[in-house]
Amino acid sequence: MTLKDQMQTDLNVFVNPDEFGAACILTMGGSDSDINVLLDKVEEAETGLFIDVVTAKKSDIAGIVIGDVFTIEGKAYHTVVSKPLYEDDLVATLRIEP
């Protein structure tokens, strides 16, 4: 197994709702899909305020645009920027707002 394969397996465990993740309905372009995400808050460097972020597999959010909706535990969060705050080959972290 390659390192990337192992990281993908670890990611599947990490975003699992039975572990650290949350079940999510992602609405992109009018279509819904069920994905698992990590919901968190991070400190914004410019303001010092904490903002909502969601981390998801890049493959699950490919093509996301401003206004797409993550529904997590019945609460809708809208993407406010299309450029991730962080990304690598497997995951991306996006700023969201209720």
Contact map, one row per residue, 1 for C-alpha under 8 A:
11101100000000000000000000000000000000000000000000000000000000000000000000000000000000000000000000
11111100000000000000000000000000000000000000000000000000000000000000000000000000000000000000000000
11111110000000000000000000000000000000000000000000000000000000000000000000000000000000000000000000
01111111000000000000000000000000000000000000000000000000000000000000000000000000000000000000000000
11111111100000000000000000000000000000000000000000000000000000000000000000000000000000000000000000
11111111110000000000000000000000000000000000000000000000000000000000000000000000000000000000000000
00111111111000000000000000000000000000000000000000000000000000000000000000000000000000000000000000
00011111111100000000000000000000000000000000000000000000000000000000000000000000000000000100000000
00001111111110000000000000000000000000000000000000000000000000000000000000000000000000000000000000
00000111111111000000000000000000000000000000000000000000000000000000000000000000000000000000000000
00000011111111100000000000000000000000000000000000000000000000000000000000000000000000000000000000
00000001111111110000000000000000000000000000000000000000000000000000000000000000000000000000000000
00000000111111110010000000000000000000000000000000000000000000000000000000000000000000000000000000
00000000011111110011100000000000000000000000000000000000000000000000000000000000000000000000000000
00000000001111111011110000000000000111000000000000000001000000000000000000000000000000000000000000
00000000000111111111111000000000000110000000000000000000000000000000000000000000000000000000000000
00000000000000111111111000000000000100000000000000000000000000000000000000000000000000000000000000
00000000000000011111100000000000000000000000000000000000000000000000000000000000000000000000000000
00000000000011111111100000000000000000000000000000000000000000000000000000000000000000000000000000
00000000000001111111110000000000000001000000000000000000000000000000000000000000000000000000000000
00000000000001111111111000000000000111100000000000000000000000000000000000000000000000000000000000
00000000000000111001111100000000000111100000000000000000000000000000000110000000000000000000000000
00000000000000011000111110000000011110000000000000000000000000000000000110000000000000000000000000
00000000000000000000011111000000011110000000000000000000000000000000011110000000000000000000000000
00000000000000000000001111100001111000000000000000000000000000000000011100000000000000000000000000
00000000000000000000000111110001111000000000000000000000000000000001111000000000000000000000000000
00000000000000000000000011111111100000000000000000000000000000000001110000000000000000000000000000
00000000000000000000000001111111000000000000000000000000000000011001100000000000000000000000000000
00000000000000000000000000111110000000000000000000000000000000000001000000000000000000000000000000
00000000000000000000000000111111000000000000000000000000000000000000000000000000000000000000000000
00000000000000000000000000111111100000000000000000000000000000000000000000000000000000000000000000
00000000000000000000000011110111110000000000000000000000000000000000000000000000000000000000000000
00000000000000000000000011100011111000000000000000000000000000000000000000000000000000000000000000
00000000000000000000001111000001111100000000000000000000000000000000000000000000000000000000000000
00000000000000000000001111000000111110000000000000000000000100000000000000000000000000000000000000
00000000000000111000111100000000011111000000000000000001000000000000000000000000000000000000000000
00000000000000110000111100000000001111100000000000000111100000000000000000000000000000000000000000
00000000000000100001110000000000000111110000000000000111000000000000000000000000000000000000000000
00000000000000000000110000000000000011111000000000011110000000000000000000000000000000000000000000
00000000000000000000000000000000000001111100000000011100000000000000000000000000000000000000000000
00000000000000000000000000000000000000111110000001111000000000000000000000000000000000000000000000
00000000000000000000000000000000000000011111000001111000000000000000000000000000000000000000000000
00000000000000000000000000000000000000001111100111100000000000000000000000000000000000000000000000
00000000000000000000000000000000000000000111111111100000000000000000000000000000000000000000000000
00000000000000000000000000000000000000000011111110000000000000000000000000000000000000000000000000
00000000000000000000000000000000000000000001111100000000000000000000000000000000000000000000000000
00000000000000000000000000000000000000000001111110000000000000000000000000000000000000000000000000
00000000000000000000000000000000000000000011111111000000000000000000000000000000000000000000000000
00000000000000000000000000000000000000000011101111100000000000000000000000000000000000000000000000
00000000000000000000000000000000000000001111000111110000000000000000000000000000000000000000000000
00000000000000000000000000000000000000001111000011111000000000000000000000000000000000000000001110
00000000000000000000000000000000000000111100000001111100000000000000000000000000000000000000001110
00000000000000000000000000000000000000111100000000111110000000000000000000000000000000000000111100
00000000000000000000000000000000000011110000000000011111000000000000000000000000000000000000111100
00000000000000000000000000000000000011100000000000001111100000000000000000000000000000000011110000
00000000000000100000000000000000000111000000000000000111110110000000000000000000000000000011100000
00000000000000000000000000000000000010000000000000000011111110000000000000000000000000000111000000
00000000000000000000000000000000000000000000000000000001111111000000000000000000000000101111000000
00000000000000000000000000000000000000000000000000000000111111000000000000000000000000000100000000
00000000000000000000000000000000001000000000000000000001111111000000000000000000000000000000000000
00000000000000000000000000000000000000000000000000000001111111110000000000000000000000000000000000
00000000000000000000000000000000000000000000000000000000011111110000000000000000000000000000000000
00000000000000000000000000000000000000000000000000000000000011111000000000000000000000000000000000
00000000000000000000000000010000000000000000000000000000000011111101000000000000010000000000000000
00000000000000000000000000010000000000000000000000000000000000111111000000000010110000000000000000
00000000000000000000000000000000000000000000000000000000000000011111000000000111110000000000000000
00000000000000000000000000000000000000000000000000000000000000001111100000000111000000000000000000
00000000000000000000000001111000000000000000000000000000000000011111110000000110000000000000000000
00000000000000000000000001110000000000000000000000000000000000000011111000011110000000000000000000
00000000000000000000000111100000000000000000000000000000000000000001111100011110000000000000000000
00000000000000000000000111000000000000000000000000000000000000000000111111111000000000000000000000
00000000000000000000011110000000000000000000000000000000000000000000011111111000000000000000000000
00000000000000000000011100000000000000000000000000000000000000000000001111100000000000000000000000
00000000000000000000000000000000000000000000000000000000000000000000001111110000000000000000000000
00000000000000000000000000000000000000000000000000000000000000000000001111111000000000000000000001
00000000000000000000000000000000000000000000000000000000000000000000111101111100000000000000000001
00000000000000000000000000000000000000000000000000000000000000000000111100111110000000000000000111
00000000000000000000000000000000000000000000000000000000000000000111110000011111000000000000000111
00000000000000000000000000000000000000000000000000000000000000001111110000001111110000000000011110
00000000000000000000000000000000000000000000000000000000000000000110000000000111110000000000001110
00000000000000000000000000000000000000000000000000000000000000001100000000000011111100000000011100
00000000000000000000000000000000000000000000000000000000000000011100000000000011111100000000010000
00000000000000000000000000000000000000000000000000000000000000000000000000000000111110000000010000
00000000000000000000000000000000000000000000000000000000000000000000000000000000111111100001111000
00000000000000000000000000000000000000000000000000000000000000000000000000000000001111100001111000
00000000000000000000000000000000000000000000000000000000000000000000000000000000000111110001110000
00000000000000000000000000000000000000000000000000000000010000000000000000000000000111111111100000
00000000000000000000000000000000000000000000000000000000000000000000000000000000000001111111000000
00000000000000000000000000000000000000000000000000000000010000000000000000000000000000111110000000
00000001000000000000000000000000000000000000000000000000111000000000000000000000000000111111000000
00000000000000000000000000000000000000000000000000000011110000000000000000000000000000111111100000
00000000000000000000000000000000000000000000000000000011110000000000000000000000000111110111110000
00000000000000000000000000000000000000000000000000001111000000000000000000000000000111100011111000
00000000000000000000000000000000000000000000000000001110000000000000000000000010111111000001111100
00000000000000000000000000000000000000000000000000111100000000000000000000000011100110000000111110
00000000000000000000000000000000000000000000000000111100000000000000000000001111100000000000011111
00000000000000000000000000000000000000000000000000110000000000000000000000001111000000000000001111
00000000000000000000000000000000000000000000000000000000000000000000000000111100000000000000000111
